[in-house]
Amino acid sequence: MDKFDDRYVLLQAMYEDGYYPYYLVDKIKWQFIHLIEFLEEVDLKDKAAIQNRLDEFTMFINNLQQEFWDQGSEIETVARECIISNLEYILQWFKVKIPIDVALQEREW
């Protein structure tokens, strides 16, 4: 199985915007890293397993919303677009043919 593009900078737009606390962006980044590790190991034909992992990924981010609010921030336009574009890049890299709206079907942000 191919390894992910180690030159790709995850969540760059969120790290560059002081509105987002770094430690919370780090939490999302680690979820991306775990997702990437999963995709590097899973049978990419197993769409059910991939969707299940994507749902877990999305629900983890959903559950961070209160922490963002507590820090005077939120998962809003810049964050949404950043997360979505990163996920689209990852899915394309691994040639996972799941539409982004399905991949993020559990999204509350």
C-alpha positions in Angstrom: 0.0 0.0 0.0 1.2 3.5 -0.8 2.2 5.8 2.0 0.6 9.3 2.2 2.3 12.4 0.8 4.7 13.4 3.6 5.1 16.9 2.0 1.4 17.7 2.5 0.9 20.2 5.4 -2.3 19.2 7.3 -4.5 22.1 8.5 -2.2 24.8 7.3 -4.9 27.4 7.1 -6.0 26.8 10.6 -2.5 26.9 12.0 -1.9 30.2 10.2 -5.0 31.8 11.6 -4.6 32.8 15.3 -8.4 32.4 15.8 -7.9 28.7 16.3 -6.1 27.5 19.4 -3.1 25.4 18.3 -3.8 22.6 20.8 -7.3 22.1 19.4 -6.0 22.2 15.8 -3.4 19.6 17.0 -6.3 17.4 18.1 -7.8 17.5 14.6 -4.4 16.9 13.0 -3.9 13.8 15.1 -7.3 12.5 13.9 -6.2 13.1 10.4 -2.9 11.2 11.1 -4.8 8.3 12.5 -7.2 8.3 9.5 -4.2 8.4 7.1 -2.6 5.5 9.0 -5.9 3.6 8.7 -6.1 4.2 5.0 -2.5 3.1 4.5 -3.4 -0.3 6.1 -7.0 -1.0 5.1 -8.3 -2.7 2.0 -9.4 0.3 0.1 -12.2 -1.7 -1.5 -13.8 -2.0 1.9 -16.0 1.1 1.6 -18.0 0.1 4.7 -14.9 0.0 6.9 -13.7 3.3 5.5 -17.0 5.0 5.9 -17.2 3.8 9.5 -13.7 5.3 10.2 -14.8 8.5 8.5 -17.8 8.7 10.7 -15.6 8.3 13.8 -13.3 11.0 12.5 -16.2 13.4 11.9 -17.9 12.7 15.3 -14.6 13.4 17.0 -14.5 16.8 15.4 -18.1 17.3 16.2 -17.3 16.7 19.9 -14.5 19.4 19.8 -17.0 22.2 19.1 -17.6 22.9 22.8 -13.8 23.1 23.4 -13.5 25.6 20.6 -16.4 27.7 22.0 -14.8 27.6 25.5 -11.7 29.2 23.9 -13.6 31.9 22.1 -13.4 30.1 18.7 -15.5 27.8 16.7 -15.4 25.5 13.7 -16.6 28.0 11.2 -16.0 28.8 7.5 -12.2 28.8 7.4 -12.0 25.7 9.6 -14.7 23.9 7.7 -13.1 24.6 4.3 -9.7 23.7 5.6 -10.9 20.4 7.1 -12.9 19.5 4.0 -10.1 20.3 1.6 -7.6 18.3 3.6 -10.0 15.3 3.7 -10.7 15.6 -0.1 -6.9 15.6 -0.7 -6.5 12.5 1.4 -9.3 10.6 -0.2 -8.0 11.5 -3.6 -4.5 10.5 -2.7 -5.8 7.0 -1.7 -8.2 6.9 -4.6 -11.2 6.4 -2.2 -14.3 7.1 -4.3 -16.6 8.3 -1.5 -18.2 11.7 -2.2 -17.2 14.3 0.4 -20.8 14.9 1.5 -21.1 11.1 2.2 -17.6 11.0 3.8 -18.7 13.7 6.3 -22.4 12.6 6.6 -22.1 12.9 10.4 -20.9 16.5 10.3 -22.4 19.0 12.6 -20.1 21.9 11.8 
